[in-house]
Amino acid sequence: MSINSCILNILTEIQGEKISFKTPENDISITADESKLEIVFSNLIKNAIDAIGDNPGSIEIKCQEDEKWTSIDIIDSGPGIREDDINKIFEPLYTTKQTGTGLGLVSCKNIIEQHGGKLSVKNNPTTFTITLPK
């Protein structure tokens, strides 16, 4: 499946002017379930939009690859994740949102791990990194 096409499908649905997608010169293709990865990309991008809220800000999506791995970074300029929360956000039922279920990031992590990859997060700026085998 094409990473670029998958992300562009999500961005077409979301229609966010705050989102910048930096594509590599060559389209990156991996063997994966496109519908499941669309769930992951959609969830992470929507979380980034929520983090920024009505404040001025941006979301940057960057893809890169080497011989064995493809990585996708979703970076937002929101306020970041509190230190107390960052180690808990992948736990089932843990949420910081009023209407959240605490299942979105858990599902994302499970989907990525089912594909032999890894989902990680860091602050300053908030960056979710998806690493998948080629």
N, C-alpha and C positions, 0 to 999 in steps of 0.2 A: 504494500500500500504506500501511497505517497503522503509523506508528512505534510508537505506544503498544501496539498489539496484538502487534506483532513482539517487542518487549521483554518484554511480559507473558508471552508464550508461553515465552520463555527462562527467565524467573524462576520460572514454574510448574515447569519441569523441574528447575531447580537447587534450589529451595526453601531459600533462604538467609535466615536471620533478620537477617543483618548488612547486608542490602541495602535501601536506601531509594530508591524510584523517584518522583521529583517530576514529575508530568505537568503539561503546560500545560492551561489551561482548555479550549481547543479541541484536538481530536485533530489531530495533524500528519500529513498525507498527502504522499507523494512518489511519483514514478514510479521503481520499482526492482524488482529481483529479490528477493523476500522471502526465499527460501531461502538466497540468498547473504548477505544482510544478517544473517540469523539466525546464520550461521556466524561472522560478524564479532562480533556482540554476545556470543554464547556464549563465544568465545575470550577476548575482553577481560574479560568478567565473571569467567570462571574464573581468568584470570591475576590479577585483583584479589583473588579469594578466596585463591589460593595465596600472594600477597604478604602478606596479613594472617596467614595460617596459623592457629594455635591462639590467637593473642593476641587480646585484646579489640580490636575495631576495627569499621569500617563502610565500606560502599560506597554511594556516592550516584550516581544516574543522573539527569541533568537534560537536558531538551530545550528548545530555543528556536528561533525562526525569525524571519526578516525577509522582505522581498519576494522575494528571490532564493535565499536559503540556509536550510537547516535544520542545526542543530548539536546533537550529542549528546555530553555530557561524562560520562565514567565516571571517578569520583574515588574513590580508596581511601586509607585512613588507615594503610597499611602503611609500612615503613621507607623507601620511595622507591627510586629506581633510581640505582645508583652513577654518578657523573659519567663514569667510564671507559666505562660501558656504554650510556649514554643515546643517544649518537650512532651506536651500532652495532646497536641492537636491531631495526632493520628490514632488516638485511643477511641474506641467505640463509645458513642453517646456523649462525648466531650464537645461542648460548643461554647462559643462566646457570643453568639447571636441570639437576639430575642426570640426569633422564630426558627432557629436552627434545630436540626435533629441530631447532629453529631455523627452523621453517617456519611456525609459527602467525602471528606478527606480519607476516611477509612476505606470507602469503596474505591477511591482513586488509587490508594496505595495497594490494595488487593489486586486490582486490575493490572497495574504495572508489574507487580511481583509475579502474577500468573504468566506474564509475557517474558519472564526472566530478567526483569529490570529492577530499578530502584527509584523511589520518589523521596527527595530530601528537601529541606527548607533551611534558609538562613535569613538573617536580618541585615538591614542597612546596606542597600535597600532590600525589602522583602523579595526573596527569589525562591521560587519553587523550581527544582531541577528534576526533570524526568530523564533517566538514562536507560536506554533500551539496547539490547543486542541487535546487530545488523542481520 
